[in-house]
Amino acid sequence: MTFDNSIILKQLKIRCGNSSIKLPGKIQMQFDGKNCCLTVSSLGVLENMQNDAGAFEGWAIVLYRWLNPEAVIIGWEKPDESNGHYQRSLFRVTEFCKEYCWCKIAENCKEMTADLRISENGGIYIVNASDKVRNQSKPNERSKEACLEMNICNNPSQLSSLTDAVFINRQLPVGLFENEVTDENIIFTGKKSAVDLWGMDTENNLLIFELKADGNRKIGIISELFFYAIFMLKVKNGLFKSPSFPDFKTIRTFFLASKVHPLIDDKVIEILNNNTSVISYSIISNNDFDLVTECK
């Protein structure tokens, strides 16, 4: 018997003990008792990865954790356009399946990975420089999360003590371009794509934080952290050229949120940490760090 979204949802609610869970409509799920199959719609692969409808890595991880299949197989429908979100989706699914041996690309989708404009064997890929105007914007001019970012950067001592950070900055660019930074050469989404908070620790490891304000509890936080970590791994190995970015040993990533999605637990973090690149994932919550600020 093969279970679909509705039965899978019931099983997830029972197994994690939370009745408020919802599944995204743009990802179809099936479980035959052996493998879980995710099929992302043509609209889903164009979604922002922070939205649950586009966070296929996050759903793959939590299905693997809660349903215990032998493998998770990710497939997708090809969209009519190949924009920055689709290029990023192709990059993410390719790298995710390299990182986790239990995750596979569906057979009927493997040929579509050739549409990715990034090759490990050649090409010049440039990371955009920091947007100074954005970094200097006032808290009330941007979202609550931007306000939280700036408050943390202005008062980094608590977070630094938890992570051994030498410094903490905000808005590390992750826009990617081919040959030179021009609108015509853009590969991933726009010039303002950036990591919320980042830094270096005392052992010269790169720190990446994905910050979520209170009430923002999406599965997409997994996809965002995964993408940022893999992106910066490509910077480290020289495939992506980032102007004047310092060398670092390895990458430590952190979910920085008052609460995360109910399907994300310690076992999910354990699975995330069992990867081929020795990237580490951790959760810093209100139990460890006070995210209460004056931001509205």
C-alpha positions as CSV (number, residue, x, y, z in Angstrom):
1,M,0.0,0.0,0.0
2,T,1.3,3.5,-0.9
3,F,0.5,6.4,1.4
4,D,0.0,9.9,0.0
5,N,0.1,13.4,1.6
6,S,-3.0,13.0,3.7
7,I,-1.9,9.7,5.3
8,I,1.7,10.8,5.7
9,L,0.4,13.9,7.4
10,K,-1.6,11.8,9.9
11,Q,1.4,9.7,10.6
12,L,3.6,12.7,11.2
13,K,1.1,14.2,13.6
14,I,0.9,11.0,15.5
15,R,4.6,10.3,15.6
16,C,5.8,13.7,16.6
17,G,2.8,14.4,18.9
18,N,1.7,17.7,17.2
19,S,-1.6,18.1,15.5
20,S,-0.9,21.5,14.0
21,I,1.5,20.3,11.3
22,K,0.7,21.1,7.7
23,L,2.2,19.8,4.4
24,P,2.9,22.1,1.5
25,G,0.5,21.7,-1.5
26,K,3.3,22.1,-4.0
27,I,5.2,19.0,-2.9
28,Q,3.5,15.6,-3.5
29,M,4.7,12.9,-1.1
30,Q,4.4,9.1,-1.3
31,F,5.6,6.3,1.0
32,D,5.4,2.7,0.0
33,G,6.8,1.3,3.3
34,K,10.3,1.3,1.8
35,N,11.0,4.6,0.0
36,C,9.6,8.1,0.4
37,C,9.2,10.0,-2.8
38,L,8.9,13.7,-3.0
39,T,7.7,15.4,-6.2
40,V,8.1,19.1,-6.3
41,S,5.7,20.9,-8.7
42,S,7.0,23.3,-11.4
43,L,5.8,26.1,-9.2
44,G,7.5,24.6,-6.1
45,V,11.0,24.6,-7.7
46,L,10.5,28.4,-8.4
47,E,9.6,29.1,-4.7
48,N,11.9,30.8,-2.3
49,M,13.7,28.1,-0.4
50,Q,12.6,29.6,3.0
51,N,9.0,28.8,2.2
52,D,7.9,25.3,3.0
53,A,6.6,24.8,-0.5
54,G,10.2,25.1,-1.8
55,A,12.0,23.5,1.1
56,F,12.4,20.0,-0.3
57,E,15.6,19.2,1.6
58,G,13.9,20.1,4.9
59,W,11.0,17.8,4.0
60,A,13.3,15.0,2.9
61,I,15.2,15.2,6.3
62,V,12.0,15.1,8.4
63,L,10.4,12.3,6.4
64,Y,13.6,10.3,6.8
65,R,13.6,11.0,10.5
66,W,9.9,10.3,11.3
67,L,8.9,7.6,8.8
68,N,12.3,5.8,8.7
69,P,12.4,4.8,5.0
70,E,15.3,3.2,3.4
71,A,15.7,6.1,1.0
72,V,14.1,9.4,0.1
73,I,13.8,10.1,-3.6
74,I,13.4,13.7,-4.8
75,G,11.8,14.5,-8.2
76,W,10.4,17.6,-9.8
77,E,8.4,19.0,-12.7
78,K,10.4,21.1,-15.0
79,P,9.2,24.7,-15.0
80,D,8.6,26.8,-18.2
81,E,11.4,29.2,-17.1
82,S,14.9,28.6,-15.7
83,N,15.2,31.6,-13.4
84,G,17.5,32.1,-10.4
85,H,15.2,30.1,-8.0
86,Y,15.2,27.1,-10.4
87,Q,19.0,27.2,-10.8
88,R,19.3,27.3,-7.1
89,S,16.9,24.3,-6.7
90,L,19.0,22.3,-9.2
91,F,22.2,23.1,-7.3
92,R,20.6,22.3,-3.9
93,V,19.1,18.9,-5.0
94,T,22.4,17.9,-6.6
95,E,24.5,18.8,-3.6
96,F,22.0,17.4,-1.1
97,C,22.2,14.0,-2.7
98,K,25.9,14.2,-2.5
99,E,25.8,15.0,1.2
100,Y,23.4,12.3,2.2
101,C,23.7,8.7,0.9
102,W,20.0,7.9,1.7
103,C,18.7,10.7,-0.6
104,K,18.5,10.1,-4.4
105,I,17.4,12.0,-7.5
106,A,14.4,10.4,-9.2
107,E,15.5,8.6,-12.4
108,N,13.2,10.6,-14.6
109,C,14.8,13.8,-13.3
110,K,18.5,13.0,-13.6
111,E,18.8,14.4,-17.1
112,M,17.3,17.7,-15.9
113,T,20.3,18.3,-13.7
114,A,22.2,19.1,-16.9
115,D,20.3,22.4,-17.0
116,L,22.4,23.6,-14.0
117,R,24.7,26.3,-15.2
118,I,27.5,25.4,-12.7
119,S,30.1,22.8,-13.5
120,E,32.7,21.4,-11.1
121,N,35.1,21.0,-14.1
122,G,35.2,24.6,-15.3
123,G,33.7,28.0,-15.5
124,I,34.2,31.3,-13.6
125,Y,31.6,31.8,-10.9
126,I,31.7,35.1,-8.9
127,V,30.0,35.9,-5.6
128,N,28.6,39.4,-5.4
129,A,30.1,41.9,-2.9
130,S,28.3,43.1,0.1
131,D,25.5,45.6,-0.3
132,K,26.6,48.5,2.0
133,V,23.3,50.3,1.8
134,R,21.4,47.3,3.0
135,N,23.8,46.6,5.8
136,Q,23.5,50.2,7.1
137,S,19.7,50.4,6.9
138,K,18.0,51.4,10.1
139,P,16.0,48.7,11.9
140,N,12.6,50.3,11.4
141,E,13.2,50.4,7.7
142,R,13.3,46.6,7.4
143,S,11.7,43.5,8.9
144,K,11.7,42.4,12.5
145,E,14.4,39.8,11.7
146,A,16.6,42.6,10.2
147,C,16.1,44.5,13.5
148,L,17.1,41.4,15.4
149,E,20.2,41.0,13.2
150,M,21.4,44.5,13.9
151,N,20.7,44.2,17.7
152,I,22.8,41.1,17.8
153,C,25.6,42.6,15.8
154,N,25.6,45.7,18.1
155,N,25.6,43.5,21.2
156,P,27.3,40.2,20.2
157,S,28.8,39.2,23.5
158,Q,26.2,36.6,24.4
159,L,26.1,34.8,21.1
160,S,29.9,35.1,20.8
161,S,30.3,33.3,24.2
162,L,28.0,30.5,23.0
163,T,29.9,29.9,19.8
164,D,33.5,31.1,20.5
165,A,33.0,33.8,17.9
166,V,35.8,36.3,17.3
167,F,33.3,38.5,15.5
168,I,29.7,38.4,14.2
169,N,28.6,40.4,11.1
170,R,25.4,40.4,9.1
171,Q,24.5,40.0,5.4
172,L,27.1,37.7,3.9
173,P,26.4,37.7,0.1
174,V,25.4,34.5,-1.7
175,G,24.4,35.8,-5.0
176,L,26.2,34.0,-7.9
177,F,27.2,35.2,-11.3
178,E,29.0,33.8,-14.3
179,N,32.3,35.5,-15.3
180,E,31.3,39.0,-13.9
181,V,28.7,40.6,-11.7
182,T,26.1,41.8,-14.2
183,D,22.3,41.4,-14.5
184,E,22.8,39.3,-17.6
185,N,25.2,36.9,-15.9
186,I,23.2,36.1,-12.8
187,I,22.8,32.4,-11.9
188,F,21.1,32.4,-8.6
189,T,18.6,34.9,-7.2
190,G,19.2,38.6,-6.9
191,K,22.1,40.6,-5.8
192,K,20.7,41.0,-2.3
193,S,20.6,37.3,-1.3
194,A,22.7,36.9,1.8
195,V,23.3,34.9,5.0
196,D,21.6,36.6,8.0
197,L,24.5,36.5,10.4
198,W,28.0,35.1,10.1
199,G,31.3,35.2,11.8
200,M,34.6,33.3,12.6
201,D,35.4,31.4,15.7
202,T,38.7,31.2,17.7
203,E,39.8,28.2,15.6
204,N,39.2,30.0,12.3
205,N,35.9,28.1,11.5
206,L,33.2,29.9,9.6
207,L,30.0,30.4,11.6
208,I,26.7,30.7,9.8
209,F,23.4,31.6,11.6
210,E,19.9,31.5,10.2
211,L,17.8,33.8,12.3
212,K,14.1,33.5,12.7
213,A,11.9,35.9,14.6
214,D,9.3,34.6,17.1
215,G,6.5,32.9,15.3
216,N,8.5,32.0,12.2
217,R,8.7,28.2,12.4
218,K,9.1,26.9,8.9
219,I,10.8,23.7,7.6
220,G,12.6,26.1,5.2
221,I,15.2,27.0,7.8
222,I,16.8,23.6,7.1
223,S,17.0,24.4,3.3
224,E,18.4,27.8,4.0
225,L,21.2,26.7,6.3
226,F,22.1,23.8,4.0
227,F,22.3,26.0,1.0
228,Y,24.4,28.6,2.7
229,A,26.8,26.0,4.1
230,I,27.3,24.3,0.7
231,F,27.6,27.6,-1.0
232,M,30.4,28.7,1.3
233,L,32.0,25.2,0.9
234,K,32.3,26.0,-2.8
235,V,34.0,29.3,-1.8
236,K,36.4,27.4,0.3
237,N,37.3,25.0,-2.4
238,G,37.7,27.8,-5.0
239,L,34.8,27.0,-7.3
240,F,33.0,30.1,-6.3
241,K,35.2,33.3,-6.2
242,S,34.3,35.6,-3.3
243,P,36.3,38.9,-3.3
244,S,38.7,39.1,-0.4
245,F,36.9,36.5,1.7
246,P,39.3,34.9,4.2
247,D,40.2,31.2,4.3
248,F,38.6,29.1,7.0
249,K,38.9,25.5,8.3
250,T,35.3,24.2,8.3
251,I,31.7,25.4,8.7
252,R,29.6,25.5,11.8
253,T,25.9,26.4,11.2
254,F,23.2,27.4,13.7
255,F,19.4,27.5,13.8
256,L,18.9,30.7,15.8
257,A,15.2,30.8,16.7
258,S,13.0,31.0,19.8
259,K,11.3,27.9,18.5
260,V,11.7,25.7,15.4
261,H,9.2,23.7,13.5
262,P,7.7,20.8,15.6
263,L,9.2,18.2,13.2
264,I,12.7,19.5,13.8
265,D,14.2,17.8,16.9
266,D,17.5,16.5,18.1
267,K,17.3,13.4,15.9
268,V,16.9,15.7,12.8
269,I,20.0,17.6,13.8
270,E,21.9,14.3,14.3
271,I,20.9,13.2,10.7
272,L,21.9,16.6,9.3
273,N,25.3,16.2,11.0
274,N,25.9,12.8,9.4
275,N,27.1,14.4,6.1
276,T,30.0,13.9,3.8
277,S,31.5,17.4,4.2
278,V,31.8,17.5,8.0
279,I,29.6,20.6,8.2
280,S,28.1,20.9,11.7
281,Y,24.5,21.9,12.5
282,S,23.2,23.1,15.9
283,I,20.2,24.8,17.4
284,I,20.4,27.9,19.6
285,S,17.0,28.6,21.1
286,N,15.6,30.7,23.9
287,N,16.9,28.2,26.4
288,D,20.4,29.3,25.5
289,F,20.0,32.8,24.1
290,D,17.6,35.6,24.7
291,L,16.0,36.7,21.5
292,V,13.6,39.1,23.2
293,T,14.3,42.6,21.9
294,E,12.5,45.9,21.4
295,C,11.9,45.0,17.7
296,K,8.2,45.1,16.7
